[in-house]
Every structure is written in structure tokens, then in C-alpha cells.
């Protein structure tokens, strides 16, 4: 069989992605303090979250998926290990979101952003690819600021956010308790839209 060569495509998240997105998020729920959720979710429980990120507007959900080359897809279909047109489809490698920062109306020009990658896709530039696409998609929206909360320590997330122009604005000390210890969350801010 030929050696695998893959590309990565970024697109809007859809309901068919929900199981994969939930699996990725649940890894971080179960194994890390990067999210302060403490109990895994079912896809049905995550459906309102997915639906709160429409295809356009300031609250987006973008996914990165593997795209197999034509030869590999044909080889896998022929040997029965994959079907390029049905079944589970291309593998989701990660996702990025922009969500409401706070529920009060005056916060509508601010978003909170996050990125989660499949554990076996970290360190491959997937987060960078997702954030590039997310901030490009948000460029035409009526937004002024993006915020990211980063549980400490998390140097790779800090580097990713700084690469996109985020700057640290403060730390909530021992704001969350998970795995029988307290965690700090550093907050980062990025200017969006034209400067006035």
C-alpha cells in the first residue's frame, strides 16, 4: 500500500461532526485541566453548543479535517478499510471557536476564542491553521476584541496566542479546582477590526 500523504482542510463545523468534536473535547475534560468541565459530554449534550456557532456572524466553529489524496482513498476503498464517500468520513483533527464573551448586550463586540486539537494532531500546526482561518473569517464582523483564557502552565497555548497578536492582560489566581488542585487562568487579549 502507498505511503499516506494527507492535506488538511478547514471548514465550518456541521452537525455531522458532533461525535468527533465531542470526543476531542472529552479528552481534555478527562485528561487535562485545560478546560474546567469535569464530566464528559454526550454528543446530544453538546448539540446546543454546536448550534450556537452558525456558519456566519461573530460566533463561529471551524474544524480541521484530514483530506486523503485520491490514490490513498482509492486504495483504502479497494481493500475495505475506508470509504471515501460514506461512513465516518475524513478524520477531524481539531476545531476553533469564537463564542460570546459575556451574555450582556454591551459585550457583543467581544468574543472568547479557543482551539482544541485531537491528541495525536498536536504539534502539527493545526492550531495555527485553525486560528488563521478563524481570524480571517472574523475580519468582516463588528468585533473589537478577542479574549482567551489559558489554564497555567500551558506554554504551547501561550506561544500560539502570542503568535496571533494576543497580549497578556491578567491572571485569575487559583480560580478553578480540578484533579484535587487549584489552577490559575491567564487572560489574553487581541485587538480586532480597524484601529481608531
N, CA and C atoms as an extended XYZ file, in Angstrom:
588
Properties=species:S:1:pos:R:3:atomname:S:1:resname:S:1:resid:I:1 pbc="F F F"
N         0.831       -1.183        0.000 N   UNK     1
C         0.000        0.000        0.000 CA  UNK     1
C         0.874        1.244        0.000 C   UNK     1
N         0.420        2.303       -0.648 N   UNK     2
C         1.185        3.541       -0.735 CA  UNK     2
C         1.308        4.203        0.628 C   UNK     2
N         2.384        4.976        0.770 N   UNK     3
C         2.546        5.738        1.999 CA  UNK     3
C         1.503        6.840        2.044 C   UNK     3
N         0.954        7.057        3.218 N   UNK     4
C        -0.112        8.039        3.395 CA  UNK     4
C         0.420        9.461        3.238 C   UNK     4
N        -0.279       10.265        2.439 N   UNK     5
C         0.012       11.691        2.397 CA  UNK     5
C        -1.320       12.400        2.546 C   UNK     5
N        -1.366       13.315        3.471 N   UNK     6
C        -2.631       13.976        3.747 CA  UNK     6
C        -2.479       15.478        3.683 C   UNK     6
N        -3.581       16.114        3.383 N   UNK     7
C        -3.692       17.555        3.473 CA  UNK     7
C        -4.702       17.834        4.564 C   UNK     7
N        -4.753       19.079        4.965 N   UNK     8
C        -5.718       19.482        5.976 CA  UNK     8
C        -6.596       20.572        5.380 C   UNK     8
N        -7.888       20.403        5.555 N   UNK     9
C        -8.867       21.374        5.087 CA  UNK     9
C        -9.563       21.976        6.304 C   UNK     9
N        -9.765       23.290        6.290 N   UNK    10
C       -10.528       23.961        7.346 CA  UNK    10
C       -11.863       24.384        6.753 C   UNK    10
N       -12.921       24.080        7.484 N   UNK    11
C       -14.274       24.404        7.028 CA  UNK    11
C       -15.152       24.665        8.233 C   UNK    11
N       -16.366       25.134        7.973 N   UNK    12
C       -17.351       25.353        9.021 CA  UNK    12
C       -17.765       24.017        9.633 C   UNK    12
N       -17.899       23.975       10.945 N   UNK    13
C       -18.375       22.769       11.611 CA  UNK    13
C       -19.849       22.548       11.350 C   UNK    13
N       -20.229       21.272       11.223 N   UNK    14
C       -21.621       20.899       10.964 CA  UNK    14
C       -22.042       19.812       11.956 C   UNK    14
N       -23.340       19.556       12.003 N   UNK    15
C       -23.843       18.575       12.968 CA  UNK    15
C       -23.251       17.187       12.774 C   UNK    15
N       -22.888       16.826       11.555 N   UNK    16
C       -22.276       15.517       11.310 CA  UNK    16
C       -20.915       15.384       12.002 C   UNK    16
N       -20.312       16.500       12.391 N   UNK    17
C       -19.012       16.486       13.084 CA  UNK    17
C       -19.159       16.284       14.584 C   UNK    17
N       -20.363       16.324       15.089 N   UNK    18
C       -20.583       16.428       16.527 CA  UNK    18
C       -19.920       15.312       17.331 C   UNK    18
N       -19.997       14.082       16.875 N   UNK    19
C       -19.391       12.985       17.632 CA  UNK    19
C       -17.871       13.156       17.731 C   UNK    19
N       -17.229       13.489       16.629 N   UNK    20
C       -15.772       13.698       16.644 CA  UNK    20
C       -15.390       14.889       17.519 C   UNK    20
N       -16.146       15.980       17.403 N   UNK    21
C       -15.854       17.162       18.211 CA  UNK    21
C       -16.016       16.861       19.693 C   UNK    21
N       -17.036       16.101       20.029 N   UNK    22
C       -17.269       15.722       21.426 CA  UNK    22
C       -16.149       14.825       21.935 C   UNK    22
N       -15.692       13.891       21.113 N   UNK    23
C       -14.575       13.020       21.506 CA  UNK    23
C       -13.317       13.831       21.797 C   UNK    23
N       -13.016       14.791       20.930 N   UNK    24
C       -11.828       15.631       21.145 CA  UNK    24
C       -11.971       16.399       22.458 C   UNK    24
N       -13.102       17.053       22.643 N   UNK    25
C       -13.294       17.847       23.858 CA  UNK    25
C       -13.252       16.974       25.107 C   UNK    25
N       -13.878       15.806       25.055 N   UNK    26
C       -13.894       14.922       26.220 CA  UNK    26
C       -12.497       14.459       26.623 C   UNK    26
N       -11.589       14.351       25.680 N   UNK    27
C       -10.195       14.036       26.049 CA  UNK    27
C        -9.675       15.099       27.021 C   UNK    27
N        -9.910       16.365       26.701 N   UNK    28
C        -9.421       17.455       27.548 CA  UNK    28
C       -10.178       17.530       28.873 C   UNK    28
N       -11.450       17.162       28.852 N   UNK    29
C       -12.234       17.112       30.083 CA  UNK    29
C       -11.670       16.045       31.020 C   UNK    29
N       -11.422       14.851       30.491 N   UNK    30
C       -10.978       13.711       31.313 CA  UNK    30
C        -9.511       13.779       31.712 C   UNK    30
N        -8.656       14.287       30.818 N   UNK    31
C        -7.208       14.128       30.991 CA  UNK    31
C        -6.451       15.394       31.383 C   UNK    31
N        -7.062       16.571       31.263 N   UNK    32
C        -6.316       17.814       31.470 CA  UNK    32
C        -7.121       18.820       32.298 C   UNK    32
N        -6.434       19.861       32.714 N   UNK    33
C        -7.094       21.000       33.355 CA  UNK    33
C        -7.255       22.158       32.370 C   UNK    33
N        -7.092       21.901       31.082 N   UNK    34
C        -7.204       22.965       30.092 CA  UNK    34
C        -8.635       23.462       29.941 C   UNK    34
N        -9.602       22.636       30.301 N   UNK    35
C       -10.986       23.070       30.434 CA  UNK    35
C       -11.412       22.757       31.859 C   UNK    35
N       -12.287       23.562       32.400 N   UNK    36
C       -12.745       23.327       33.767 CA  UNK    36
C       -14.021       22.501       33.812 C   UNK    36
N       -14.485       22.001       32.681 N   UNK    37
C       -15.531       20.984       32.737 CA  UNK    37
C       -14.921       19.758       33.380 C   UNK    37
N       -15.696       19.056       34.197 N   UNK    38
C       -15.153       17.909       34.932 CA  UNK    38
C       -15.828       16.589       34.577 C   UNK    38
N       -16.940       16.637       33.855 N   UNK    39
C       -17.649       15.417       33.452 CA  UNK    39
C       -17.757       15.397       31.932 C   UNK    39
N       -17.441       14.252       31.318 N   UNK    40
C       -17.550       14.152       29.855 CA  UNK    40
C       -18.975       14.398       29.379 C   UNK    40
N       -19.090       14.789       28.118 N   UNK    41
C       -20.368       15.096       27.484 CA  UNK    41
C       -20.760       14.002       26.502 C   UNK    41
N       -22.043       13.894       26.253 N   UNK    42
C       -22.527       13.098       25.128 CA  UNK    42
C       -22.677       14.058       23.946 C   UNK    42
N       -22.695       13.532       22.725 N   UNK    43
C       -22.948       14.424       21.591 CA  UNK    43
C       -24.270       15.185       21.728 C   UNK    43
N       -25.285       14.547       22.271 N   UNK    44
C       -26.578       15.226       22.435 CA  UNK    44
C       -26.455       16.415       23.384 C   UNK    44
N       -25.642       16.278       24.412 N   UNK    45
C       -25.442       17.390       25.349 CA  UNK    45
C       -24.680       18.545       24.698 C   UNK    45
N       -23.836       18.246       23.713 N   UNK    46
C       -23.046       19.278       23.050 CA  UNK    46
C       -23.776       19.929       21.871 C   UNK    46
N       -24.924       19.395       21.482 N   UNK    47
C       -25.635       19.935       20.324 CA  UNK    47
C       -25.982       21.418       20.476 C   UNK    47
N       -26.499       21.886       21.618 N   UNK    48
C       -26.773       23.331       21.740 CA  UNK    48
C       -25.508       24.178       21.549 C   UNK    48
N       -24.376       23.696       22.055 N   UNK    49
C       -23.105       24.402       21.848 CA  UNK    49
C       -22.813       24.519       20.360 C   UNK    49
N       -22.913       23.403       19.620 N   UNK    50
C       -22.633       23.434       18.191 CA  UNK    50
C       -23.578       24.400       17.486 C   UNK    50
N       -24.848       24.341       17.823 N   UNK    51
C       -25.837       25.203       17.161 CA  UNK    51
C       -25.675       26.675       17.518 C   UNK    51
N       -24.951       26.987       18.577 N   UNK    52
C       -24.708       28.389       18.941 CA  UNK    52
C       -23.587       29.006       18.106 C   UNK    52
N       -23.030       28.239       17.181 N   UNK    53
C       -21.957       28.699       16.287 CA  UNK    53
C       -22.408       28.540       14.836 C   UNK    53
N       -23.189       29.517       14.314 N   UNK    54
C       -23.678       29.407       12.936 CA  UNK    54
C       -22.547       29.585       11.916 C   UNK    54
N       -22.900       29.405       10.658 N   UNK    55
C       -21.909       29.478        9.585 CA  UNK    55
C       -21.328       30.878        9.424 C   UNK    55
N       -22.102       31.900        9.760 N   UNK    56
C       -21.594       33.265        9.645 CA  UNK    56
C       -21.904       34.020       10.930 C   UNK    56
N       -21.411       35.247       11.007 N   UNK    57
C       -21.590       36.028       12.221 CA  UNK    57
C       -20.362       35.932       13.118 C   UNK    57
N       -20.422       36.551       14.280 N   UNK    58
C       -19.237       36.609       15.143 CA  UNK    58
C       -18.933       35.326       15.907 C   UNK    58
N       -19.888       34.427       16.021 N   UNK    59
C       -19.687       33.191       16.790 CA  UNK    59
C       -19.560       32.024       15.830 C   UNK    59
N       -18.328       31.602       15.614 N   UNK    60
C       -18.017       30.607       14.583 CA  UNK    60
C       -17.463       29.332       15.187 C   UNK    60
N       -17.599       28.261       14.426 N   UNK    61
C       -16.982       26.975       14.710 CA  UNK    61
C       -16.330       26.511       13.420 C   UNK    61
N       -15.012       26.400       13.442 N   UNK    62
C       -14.278       25.890       12.292 CA  UNK    62
C       -13.600       24.591       12.685 C   UNK    62
N       -13.600       23.635       11.765 N   UNK    63
C       -12.941       22.352       12.013 CA  UNK    63
C       -11.827       22.146       11.001 C   UNK    63
N       -10.801       21.429       11.438 N   UNK    64
C        -9.722       20.995       10.544 CA  UNK    64
C        -9.924       19.504       10.335 C   UNK    64
N        -9.954       19.102        9.076 N   UNK    65
C       -10.126       17.683        8.780 CA  UNK    65
C        -9.037       17.223        7.828 C   UNK    65
N        -8.692       15.955        7.964 N   UNK    66
C        -7.747       15.329        7.053 CA  UNK    66
C        -8.409       15.154        5.700 C   UNK    66
N        -7.654       15.415        4.648 N   UNK    67
C        -8.121       15.167        3.294 CA  UNK    67
C        -7.121       14.202        2.676 C   UNK    67
N        -7.570       12.995        2.402 N   UNK    68
C        -6.699       11.985        1.810 CA  UNK    68
C        -6.530       12.261        0.330 C   UNK    68
N        -5.332       11.953       -0.201 N   UNK    69
C        -5.164       12.132       -1.639 CA  UNK    69
C        -5.957       11.057       -2.375 C   UNK    69
N        -6.196       11.250       -3.656 N   UNK    70
C        -7.060       10.365       -4.441 CA  UNK    70
C        -6.540        8.935       -4.473 C   UNK    70
N        -5.223        8.742       -4.599 N   UNK    71
C        -4.659        7.388       -4.636 CA  UNK    71
C        -4.905        6.653       -3.336 C   UNK    71
N        -4.696        7.334       -2.223 N   UNK    72
C        -4.890        6.692       -0.934 CA  UNK    72
C        -6.354        6.340       -0.716 C   UNK    72
N        -7.246        7.255       -1.089 N   UNK    73
C        -8.670        6.989       -0.936 CA  UNK    73
C        -9.075        5.775       -1.760 C   UNK    73
N        -8.585        5.695       -3.003 N   UNK    74
C        -8.912        4.560       -3.866 CA  UNK    74
C        -8.359        3.263       -3.290 C   UNK    74
N        -7.107        3.285       -2.791 N   UNK    75
C        -6.502        2.088       -2.206 CA  UNK    75
C        -7.284        1.630       -0.988 C   UNK    75
N        -7.655        2.559       -0.115 N   UNK    76
C        -8.360        2.178        1.097 CA  UNK    76
C        -9.753        1.653        0.780 C   UNK    76
N       -10.425        2.246       -0.191 N   UNK    77
C       -11.752        1.775       -0.557 CA  UNK    77
C       -11.666        0.367       -1.137 C   UNK    77
N       -10.648        0.125       -1.963 N   UNK    78
C       -10.491       -1.187       -2.588 CA  UNK    78
C       -10.223       -2.282       -1.567 C   UNK    78
N        -9.469       -1.970       -0.501 N   UNK    79
C        -9.177       -3.033        0.474 CA  UNK    79
C       -10.183       -3.071        1.620 C   UNK    79
N       -11.224       -2.230        1.537 N   UNK    80
C       -12.312       -2.320        2.503 CA  UNK    80
C       -12.054       -1.634        3.824 C   UNK    80
N       -10.956       -0.878        3.963 N   UNK    81
C       -10.671       -0.248        5.252 CA  UNK    81
C       -11.285        1.131        5.385 C   UNK    81
N       -11.681        1.730        4.289 N   UNK    82
C       -12.301        3.055        4.364 CA  UNK    82
C       -13.138        3.273        3.121 C   UNK    82
N       -14.068        4.148        3.208 N   UNK    83
C       -14.891        4.519        2.071 CA  UNK    83
C       -14.815        6.031        1.952 C   UNK    83
N       -14.289        6.504        0.849 N   UNK    84
C       -14.063        7.930        0.682 CA  UNK    84
C       -15.328        8.751        0.597 C   UNK    84
N       -16.491        8.123        0.426 N   UNK    85
C       -17.710        8.908        0.246 CA  UNK    85
C       -18.771        8.656        1.312 C   UNK    85
N       -18.571        7.696        2.192 N   UNK    86
C       -19.588        7.437        3.202 CA  UNK    86
C       -18.929        6.990        4.491 C   UNK    86
N       -19.724        6.567        5.439 N   UNK    87
C       -19.172        6.129        6.721 CA  UNK    87
C       -18.805        7.324        7.568 C   UNK    87
N       -17.711        7.198        8.287 N   UNK    88
C       -17.338        8.257        9.207 CA  UNK    88
C       -16.730        9.459        8.507 C   UNK    88
N       -16.264        9.307        7.279 N   UNK    89
C       -15.718       10.433        6.530 CA  UNK    89
C       -14.335       10.810        6.997 C   UNK    89
N       -13.831       11.959        6.502 N   UNK    90
C       -12.481       12.399        6.871 CA  UNK    90
C       -12.365       12.629        8.379 C   UNK    90
N       -11.186       12.368        8.890 N   UNK    91
C       -10.949       12.492       10.327 CA  UNK    91
C       -10.819       13.954       10.738 C   UNK    91
N       -11.519       14.330       11.810 N   UNK    92
C       -11.425       15.684       12.359 CA  UNK    92
C       -10.169       15.753       13.227 C   UNK    92
N        -9.323       16.745       12.962 N   UNK    93
C        -8.054       16.913       13.674 CA  UNK    93
C        -8.141       17.937       14.793 C   UNK    93
N        -9.132       18.816       14.721 N   UNK    94
C        -9.270       19.842       15.745 CA  UNK    94
C       -10.332       20.847       15.353 C   UNK    94
N       -10.557       21.802       16.259 N   UNK    95
C       -11.540       22.839       15.965 CA  UNK    95
C       -11.187       24.108       16.723 C   UNK    95
N       -11.693       25.226       16.197 N   UNK    96
C       -11.546       26.531       16.843 CA  UNK    96
C       -12.907       27.193       16.888 C   UNK    96
N       -13.146       27.941       17.956 N   UNK    97
C       -14.420       28.646       18.094 CA  UNK    97
C       -14.198       30.088       18.507 C   UNK    97
N       -15.170       30.903       18.130 N   UNK    98
C       -15.334       32.236       18.714 CA  UNK    98
C       -16.735       32.239       19.291 C   UNK    98
N       -16.834       32.552       20.566 N   UNK    99
C       -18.107       32.487       21.283 CA  UNK    99
C       -18.363       33.802       21.991 C   UNK    99
N       -19.594       33.965       22.445 N   UNK   100
C       -19.934       35.168       23.201 CA  UNK   100
C       -18.992       35.289       24.396 C   UNK   100
N       -18.452       36.479       24.595 N   UNK   101
C       -17.560       36.708       25.728 CA  UNK   101
C       -18.334       36.733       27.041 C   UNK   101
N       -19.411       37.473       27.072 N   UNK   102
C       -20.316       37.543       28.214 CA  UNK   102
C       -21.723       37.734       27.659 C   UNK   102
N       -22.766       37.376       28.403 N   UNK   103
C       -24.125       37.439       27.849 CA  UNK   103
C       -24.723       38.841       27.740 C   UNK   103
N       -24.198       39.833       28.425 N   UNK   104
C       -24.796       41.175       28.391 CA  UNK   104
C       -24.531       41.844       27.045 C   UNK   104
N       -25.513       42.610       26.576 N   UNK   105
C       -25.509       43.170       25.219 CA  UNK   105
C       -24.280       44.021       24.913 C   UNK   105
N       -23.792       44.791       25.856 N   UNK   106
C       -22.664       45.681       25.581 CA  UNK   106
C       -21.374       44.920       25.274 C   UNK   106
N       -21.335       43.619       25.612 N   UNK   107
C       -20.162       42.798       25.298 CA  UNK   107
C       -20.210       42.215       23.887 C   UNK   107
N       -21.196       42.551       23.092 N   UNK   108
C       -21.393       41.886       21.801 CA  UNK   108
C       -20.245       42.087       20.820 C   UNK   108
N       -19.397       43.082       21.040 N   UNK   109
C       -18.258       43.294       20.138 CA  UNK   109
C       -16.992       42.591       20.627 C   UNK   109
N       -17.141       41.733       21.609 N   UNK   110
C       -16.029       40.929       22.116 CA  UNK   110
C       -16.384       39.454       22.007 C   UNK   110
N       -15.381       38.622       21.715 N   UNK   111
C       -15.577       37.180       21.659 CA  UNK   111
C       -14.500       36.494       22.481 C   UNK   111
N       -14.828       35.295       22.952 N   UNK   112
C       -13.832       34.428       23.577 CA  UNK   112
C       -13.502       33.346       22.558 C   UNK   112
N       -12.226       33.122       22.337 N   UNK   113
C       -11.805       32.146       21.344 CA  UNK   113
C       -11.099       30.978       22.023 C   UNK   113
N       -11.187       29.824       21.371 N   UNK   114
C       -10.476       28.650       21.867 CA  UNK   114
C       -10.166       27.728       20.707 C   UNK   114
N        -9.190       26.880       20.920 N   UNK   115
C        -8.810       25.892       19.925 CA  UNK   115
C        -8.495       24.587       20.655 C   UNK   115
N        -8.979       23.489       20.111 N   UNK   116
C        -8.720       22.154       20.657 CA  UNK   116
C        -8.306       21.242       19.514 C   UNK   116
N        -7.219       20.514       19.706 N   UNK   117
C        -6.745       19.573       18.698 CA  UNK   117
C        -6.834       18.151       19.227 C   UNK   117
N        -7.075       17.232       18.309 N   UNK   118
C        -7.037       15.822       18.663 CA  UNK   118
C        -5.664       15.532       19.271 C   UNK   118
N        -5.579       14.704       20.311 N   UNK   119
C        -4.289       14.472       20.971 CA  UNK   119
C        -3.170       14.031       20.017 C   UNK   119
N        -3.518       13.285       18.978 N   UNK   120
C        -2.486       12.848       18.039 CA  UNK   120
C        -2.216       13.862       16.931 C   UNK   120
N        -2.874       15.018       16.982 N   UNK   121
C        -2.658       16.053       15.968 CA  UNK   121
C        -1.940       17.277       16.538 C   UNK   121
N        -1.591       17.258       17.815 N   UNK   122
C        -0.899       18.411       18.392 CA  UNK   122
C         0.516       18.493       17.833 C   UNK   122
N         1.028       19.705       17.770 N   UNK   123
C         2.387       19.920       17.280 CA  UNK   123
C         2.528       19.829       15.773 C   UNK   123
N         1.413       19.786       15.055 N   UNK   124
C         1.437       19.689       13.585 CA  UNK   124
C         1.001       20.980       12.902 C   UNK   124
N         0.809       22.045       13.662 N   UNK   125
C         0.388       23.312       13.073 CA  UNK   125
C        -1.116       23.421       12.873 C   UNK   125
N        -1.882       22.490       13.420 N   UNK   126
C        -3.336       22.506       13.241 CA  UNK   126
C        -3.948       23.720       13.942 C   UNK   126
N        -3.492       24.021       15.162 N   UNK   127
C        -3.995       25.188       15.881 CA  UNK   127
C        -3.733       26.478       15.121 C   UNK   127
N        -2.544       26.595       14.541 N   UNK   128
C        -2.198       27.773       13.750 CA  UNK   128
C        -3.097       27.878       12.528 C   UNK   128
N        -3.302       26.776       11.845 N   UNK   129
C        -4.168       26.763       10.668 CA  UNK   129
C        -5.603       27.167       11.038 C   UNK   129
N        -6.100       26.619       12.135 N   UNK   130
C        -7.465       26.944       12.571 CA  UNK   130
C        -7.604       28.411       12.961 C   UNK   130
N        -6.664       28.925       13.743 N   UNK   131
C        -6.755       30.333       14.146 CA  UNK   131
C        -6.597       31.263       12.940 C   UNK   131
N        -5.727       30.930       11.996 N   UNK   132
C        -5.600       31.755       10.788 CA  UNK   132
C        -6.944       31.874       10.087 C   UNK   132
N        -7.611       30.740        9.907 N   UNK   133
C        -8.913       30.750        9.238 CA  UNK   133
C        -9.973       31.457       10.076 C   UNK   133
N        -9.944       31.247       11.383 N   UNK   134
C       -10.942       31.879       12.253 CA  UNK   134
C       -10.820       33.395       12.214 C   UNK   134
N        -9.603       33.917       12.363 N   UNK   135
C        -9.456       35.372       12.396 CA  UNK   135
C        -9.700       35.995       11.022 C   UNK   135
N        -9.435       35.251        9.962 N   UNK   136
C        -9.791       35.725        8.627 CA  UNK   136
C       -11.316       35.801        8.495 C   UNK   136
N       -12.021       34.796        8.995 N   UNK   137
C       -13.487       34.784        8.930 CA  UNK   137
C       -14.093       35.907        9.770 C   UNK   137
N       -13.459       36.247       10.871 N   UNK   138
C       -13.989       37.279       11.765 CA  UNK   138
C       -13.652       38.695       11.306 C   UNK   138
N       -12.762       38.834       10.335 N   UNK   139
C       -12.279       40.155        9.925 CA  UNK   139
C       -13.398       41.094        9.501 C   UNK   139
N       -14.453       40.599        8.901 N   UNK   140
C       -15.540       41.459        8.446 CA  UNK   140
C       -16.647       41.658        9.465 C   UNK   140
N       -16.508       41.098       10.639 N   UNK   141
C       -17.555       41.201       11.666 CA  UNK   141
C       -17.372       42.453       12.524 C   UNK   141
N       -18.431       42.874       13.156 N   UNK   142
C       -18.398       44.037       14.040 CA  UNK   142
C       -17.849       43.607       15.406 C   UNK   142
N       -16.544       43.384       15.442 N   UNK   143
C       -15.866       42.935       16.660 CA  UNK   143
C       -14.703       43.844       16.983 C   UNK   143
N       -14.463       44.025       18.261 N   UNK   144
C       -13.389       44.901       18.731 CA  UNK   144
C       -12.278       44.135       19.436 C   UNK   144
N       -12.634       43.062       20.183 N   UNK   145
C       -11.648       42.323       20.968 CA  UNK   145
C       -11.939       40.824       20.945 C   UNK   145
N       -10.850       40.062       21.013 N   UNK   146
C       -10.939       38.613       21.238 CA  UNK   146
C       -10.185       38.322       22.526 C   UNK   146
N       -10.732       37.431       23.328 N   UNK   147
C       -10.124       37.041       24.601 CA  UNK   147
C        -9.912       35.532       24.628 C   UNK   147
N        -8.847       35.143       25.314 N   UNK   148
C        -8.568       33.716       25.506 CA  UNK   148
C        -8.122       33.502       26.936 C   UNK   148
N        -8.747       32.545       27.603 N   UNK   149
C        -8.334       32.154       28.951 CA  UNK   149
C        -7.478       30.899       28.841 C   UNK   149
N        -6.262       30.942       29.391 N   UNK   150
C        -5.317       29.833       29.266 CA  UNK   150
C        -4.947       29.331       30.654 C   UNK   150
N        -5.388       28.101       30.971 N   UNK   151
C        -5.014       27.489       32.243 CA  UNK   151
C        -3.497       27.353       32.288 C   UNK   151
N        -2.917       27.705       33.420 N   UNK   152
C        -1.457       27.686       33.569 CA  UNK   152
C        -0.996       26.453       34.339 C   UNK   152
N         0.136       25.885       33.937 N   UNK   153
C         1.002       26.283       32.825 CA  UNK   153
C         0.538       25.662       31.508 C   UNK   153
N         0.780       26.376       30.406 N   UNK   154
C         0.466       25.861       29.069 CA  UNK   154
C         1.255       26.693       28.053 C   UNK   154
N         2.548       26.442       27.992 N   UNK   155
C         3.439       27.244       27.137 CA  UNK   155
C         3.063       27.165       25.665 C   UNK   155
N         2.621       26.005       25.189 N   UNK   156
C         2.290       25.903       23.759 CA  UNK   156
C         1.090       26.793       23.417 C   UNK   156
N         0.105       26.871       24.289 N   UNK   157
C        -1.038       27.740       24.039 CA  UNK   157
C        -0.641       29.214       24.139 C   UNK   157
N         0.200       29.537       25.100 N   UNK   158
C         0.685       30.918       25.217 CA  UNK   158
C         1.408       31.322       23.936 C   UNK   158
N         2.299       30.460       23.435 N   UNK   159
C         3.031       30.772       22.196 CA  UNK   159
C         2.077       30.947       21.016 C   UNK   159
N         1.081       30.061       20.905 N   UNK   160
C         0.114       30.166       19.809 CA  UNK   160
C        -0.609       31.506       19.861 C   UNK   160
N        -1.102       31.872       21.019 N   UNK   161
C        -1.858       33.119       21.128 CA  UNK   161
C        -0.966       34.340       20.902 C   UNK   161
N         0.235       34.326       21.423 N   UNK   162
C         1.145       35.458       21.185 CA  UNK   162
C         1.495       35.589       19.705 C   UNK   162
N         1.614       34.463       19.007 N   UNK   163
C         1.890       34.487       17.567 CA  UNK   163
C         0.770       35.197       16.810 C   UNK   163
N        -0.449       35.149       17.336 N   UNK   164
C        -1.585       35.806       16.694 CA  UNK   164
C        -1.865       37.199       17.262 C   UNK   164
N        -0.931       37.744       18.003 N   UNK   165
C        -1.062       39.116       18.476 CA  UNK   165
C        -1.778       39.290       19.793 C   UNK   165
N        -2.051       38.204       20.498 N   UNK   166
C        -2.639       38.321       21.833 CA  UNK   166
C        -1.581       38.809       22.810 C   UNK   166
N        -2.015       39.591       23.785 N   UNK   167
C        -1.098       40.031       24.845 CA  UNK   167
C        -1.719       39.702       26.196 C   UNK   167
N        -0.878       39.394       27.180 N   UNK   168
C        -1.433       39.054       28.499 CA  UNK   168
C        -2.024       40.292       29.166 C   UNK   168
N        -3.179       40.119       29.811 N   UNK   169
C        -3.817       41.252       30.487 CA  UNK   169
C        -4.089       40.975       31.960 C   UNK   169
N        -3.844       39.760       32.416 N   UNK   170
C        -4.049       39.467       33.834 CA  UNK   170
C        -4.227       37.989       34.080 C   UNK   170
N        -4.184       37.626       35.341 N   UNK   171
C        -4.324       36.223       35.734 CA  UNK   171
C        -5.323       36.112       36.868 C   UNK   171
N        -6.243       35.173       36.714 N   UNK   172
C        -7.130       34.800       37.816 CA  UNK   172
C        -6.396       33.714       38.598 C   UNK   172
N        -6.029       34.006       39.835 N   UNK   173
C        -5.264       33.060       40.642 CA  UNK   173
C        -6.175       32.002       41.258 C   UNK   173
N        -5.758       30.760       41.130 N   UNK   174
C        -6.470       29.628       41.744 CA  UNK   174
C        -7.979       29.720       41.529 C   UNK   174
N        -8.385       30.027       40.311 N   UNK   175
C        -9.791       30.263       40.008 CA  UNK   175
C       -10.585       28.973       39.808 C   UNK   175
N        -9.897       27.881       39.495 N   UNK   176
C       -10.598       26.624       39.280 CA  UNK   176
C        -9.941       25.482       40.029 C   UNK   176
N       -10.767       24.506       40.450 N   UNK   177
C       -10.231       23.322       41.123 CA  UNK   177
C       -10.604       22.094       40.303 C   UNK   177
N        -9.580       21.356       39.914 N   UNK   178
C        -9.761       20.135       39.143 CA  UNK   178
C        -8.602       19.211       39.473 C   UNK   178
N        -8.867       17.923       39.525 N   UNK   179
C        -7.845       16.923       39.873 CA  UNK   179
C        -7.216       17.223       41.234 C   UNK   179
N        -8.048       17.672       42.174 N   UNK   180
C        -7.622       17.920       43.553 CA  UNK   180
C        -6.531       18.984       43.686 C   UNK   180
N        -6.533       19.963       42.775 N   UNK   181
C        -5.637       21.102       42.927 CA  UNK   181
C        -6.264       22.333       42.296 C   UNK   181
N        -5.750       23.487       42.678 N   UNK   182
C        -6.235       24.755       42.138 CA  UNK   182
C        -5.374       25.178       40.958 C   UNK   182
N        -6.017       25.850       39.980 N   UNK   183
C        -5.345       26.256       38.750 CA  UNK   183
C        -5.548       27.752       38.512 C   UNK   183
N        -4.506       28.395       38.024 N   UNK   184
C        -4.580       29.785       37.584 CA  UNK   184
C        -4.994       29.815       36.117 C   UNK   184
N        -5.686       30.879       35.720 N   UNK   185
C        -6.021       31.109       34.312 CA  UNK   185
C        -5.495       32.486       33.925 C   UNK   185
N        -4.593       32.505       32.948 N   UNK   186
C        -4.079       33.760       32.400 CA  UNK   186
C        -4.996       34.196       31.262 C   UNK   186
N        -5.319       35.478       31.245 N   UNK   187
C        -6.197       36.008       30.206 CA  UNK   187
C        -5.386       36.811       29.204 C   UNK   187
N        -5.701       36.571       27.934 N   UNK   188
C        -5.012       37.212       26.816 CA  UNK   188
C        -6.042       37.943       25.967 C   UNK   188
N        -5.612       39.064       25.376 N   UNK   189
C        -6.497       39.919       24.595 CA  UNK   189
C        -5.872       40.219       23.235 C   UNK   189
N        -6.721       40.267       22.208 N   UNK   190
C        -6.290       40.622       20.849 CA  UNK   190
C        -7.229       41.679       20.298 C   UNK   190
N        -6.673       42.700       19.710 N   UNK   191
C        -7.476       43.734       19.036 CA  UNK   191
C        -8.013       43.163       17.722 C   UNK   191
N        -9.284       43.414       17.447 N   UNK   192
C        -9.902       43.032       16.182 CA  UNK   192
C       -10.455       44.279       15.506 C   UNK   192
N       -10.586       44.234       14.210 N   UNK   193
C       -11.161       45.350       13.478 CA  UNK   193
C       -10.170       46.480       13.285 C   UNK   193
N       -10.619       47.540       12.626 N   UNK   194
C        -9.726       48.676       12.357 CA  UNK   194
C        -9.404       49.446       13.630 C   UNK   194
N        -8.214       49.971       13.680 N   UNK   195
C        -7.809       50.822       14.805 CA  UNK   195
C        -8.415       52.195       14.642 C   UNK   195
N        -8.862       52.772       15.748 N   UNK   196
C        -9.444       54.143       15.654 CA  UNK   196
C        -8.566       55.135       16.365 C   UNK   196
